[in-house]
Amino acid sequence: MSEQIPVTRDVDWGTAKLMPDVDRERAWLLTVDGAPQSYVDLDDPTHLEFEYARRLAHVVDCAAEEGDPLDVTHLGGGALTLPRYVAATRQGSRQDVVEADRGLLALVAEHLPVRDGSGIAVHADDARHWIEGAPAAGADVLIADVFGGSRVPAHLTSFEYAQAAERALKPGGVYAANLADGAPFTFLRSQLATFRAVFEEIALIAEPAVLRGRRFGNAVLVASHAEIDTARLARRTASDAFPARVEHGASLERFIGSARPVRDAEAVASPEPPDSAFRIG
């Protein structure tokens, strides 16, 4: 087995590092300015190291019958963890990946290339700009996992952005976003209120400790005009190494409380996480 060498490179939005996993022969962790961005196992793309990635994958798994190909748009590329997963589990899927950091795209293409015929097309563009120009009703699933450093950019948090995302989805399509917040959940509540104003159905996937305000962490927002199979999602998330809860209906309405939709003019980025939340050495 040849030794894998760490790679460090300045990219558009910081310093990226690719670090090999000593326990898995061709697995890599990608960080940008110390914040974990992606984990990829080139030999097993179905291995998802990060819990939030598993939860996004659960949403994709529940979007159609097992193995059926899907049209998926990914806002935020990183090391293409979820696109690789979809390509492996749903052969024949067509996927567009939108990543604004061209330097990061070049690093990933050089060291972690996707296989030919994967159906994955990568585009260097701003996520909001791309989705506003995307064909209407083109995606079965739209996944937003965009972080500028450790924060979701403000222009991807507004009512107008949610409308653009809704327009890009097929009827009954599913939107899923990786978000991060902690008590008192001002940002997360506003995001739920914003997407509730655009979509008929919403749900939230998060660990109980996060929802109880005991720590800062990730939460996956799910939105659709079709009924969300929350029971199926709950079964999958409950079986994870770090079990999560699926909130919907009355309990989610109580969580949202008096939060109101956010417009472009007042949108803000997600809060800066505590120093110890996601960073590694």
Secondary structure, DSSP 8 states (H G I E B T S, - for coil): ------EEEEETTEEEEEEE-TTSTTEEEEEETTEEEEEEETT-TT---SHHHHHHHHHHHTSSSTT---EEEEE--TT-HHHHHHHHHSTT-EEEEEES-HHHHHHHHHHS---TT--EEEEES-HHHHHHHS-TT-EEEEEE---BTTB--GGGSSHHHHHHHHHHEEEEEEEEEEEEE-TT-HHHHHHHHHHHTT-SEEEEEE-HHHHTTSS-EEEEEEEESS---HHHHHHHHHTSSS--EEE-HHHHHHHHTT-----GGG--------TTSS---
